[in-house]
Amino acid sequence: MTDDNTENTAPDMETSGPKGERIAKALARAGVASRRDIERMIEDGRIKLGGQIVTHPATFVQPGDIVLVDGKPVDSPERTRLWRYHKPDGLMTTHKDPQGRQTVFDTLPEGMPRVISVGRLDINSEGLLLLTNDGELARRLELPGNSWVRRYRVRVFGVVDEKRLASLIDGFEYEGVRYGSIEAALDSTKGDNSWLTVSLREGKNREIRRVMEGLNLHVSRLIRLSYGPFQLGSLKARELEEVPGKTLREQVPDLPTPKRHRTR
């Protein structure tokens, strides 16, 4: 997705049955990581079930099974929670950066449970980032089928052609990549700098920056204002606020109840 790398996977139709729950899904529900990252952990031999290294993501776990990640027991799933966070520029949206740059997760207050992001914002982007302790919820909120609007305030350098800007509603192709419908409007101009409001429902990595480049515009600032029904609002940079459980259930009415797995 735009500046936040959504996993464009098909909806998961699997259900938990007598065999239990697939381990990748169970660990995502427990907030260990996204399902895709858990599958990588399995490939690297980092996960054990009942003392044995897990070799396939289709392995099933039952309540009472002991699961270890990097030798540490996995905590039982808590109730699903969601936070709004105002990401400043200069922070990575990753749990560990190979170059040692500071991440969003380095800045969270003590006492926070392990959380993962709903999508991402690149290091130079800022604004609303949703965080959750439930990997399955993150995956659901990222699915294109939600059709949730992501709205951005974008500052660009260059001459804005309002007719070309309006034409983005029909999609846009740049350097062989086809981008979907984008709503973009000019808010103000001062010299060679302009502010735009840009909205899209699904997108590709760095989409807004790439599309603006295709319009001969350079993005100098990108702020996400909303993700579906959740708004940045008055949150200041690095501020964090939990979404009330009632609000979360209203927006995601069929939240599953976490299954308990023994961890010790």
JOGI-V100693 format. One record per backbone hydrogen bond with DSSP energy under -0.5 kcal/mol. CO is the residue of the C=O (numbers start at 1). NH is the residue of the N-H. Records with the same first field share a line. If there is no record, write none. Layout:
CO = NH + NH
This chain:
1 = 4 + 5 + 206
3 = 122
4 = 120
6 = 8
7 = 9
11 = 13
17 = 20
20 = 17
21 = 61
22 = 26
23 = 27
24 = 28
25 = 29
26 = 30
27 = 32
28 = 31 + 135
34 = 38
35 = 39
36 = 40
37 = 41
38 = 42
39 = 43
40 = 44
41 = 46
42 = 45
46 = 70
47 = 54
48 = 68
49 = 52
52 = 49
56 = 59
57 = 24
59 = 23
61 = 21
62 = 65
65 = 67
66 = 50
67 = 74
68 = 48
69 = 72
72 = 69
81 = 133
82 = 243
83 = 131
84 = 241
85 = 87 + 129
86 = 238
87 = 127
88 = 91
92 = 94 + 104
96 = 98
97 = 100
102 = 92
103 = 106 + 107
104 = 107
105 = 108
109 = 112
116 = 132
117 = 119
122 = 125
123 = 90 + 91
126 = 224
127 = 87
129 = 85
130 = 118
131 = 83
132 = 116
133 = 135
134 = 138
135 = 139
136 = 140
137 = 141
138 = 142
139 = 143
140 = 143
143 = 146
144 = 147
149 = 151 + 228
150 = 200
151 = 225 + 226
152 = 154 + 198
153 = 223
154 = 156 + 196
155 = 220 + 221
156 = 194
157 = 218
158 = 160
159 = 161
160 = 162
161 = 165
162 = 166
163 = 167
164 = 168
165 = 168
166 = 169
167 = 170
168 = 171 + 182
172 = 179
174 = 177
177 = 174 + 179
179 = 172
181 = 201
182 = 184
183 = 199
185 = 197
188 = 195
190 = 193
192 = 158
193 = 190
194 = 156
195 = 187 + 188
196 = 154 + 198
197 = 185
198 = 152
199 = 183
200 = 150
204 = 207
206 = 210
207 = 211
208 = 212
209 = 213
210 = 214
211 = 215
212 = 215 + 217
213 = 216
217 = 219
218 = 157 + 220
221 = 155
222 = 126
223 = 153 + 225
224 = 128
225 = 232
226 = 151
227 = 230
230 = 227
232 = 235
236 = 239
239 = 86
241 = 84
244 = 248
245 = 249
246 = 250
247 = 251
248 = 252
252 = 255
259 = 77
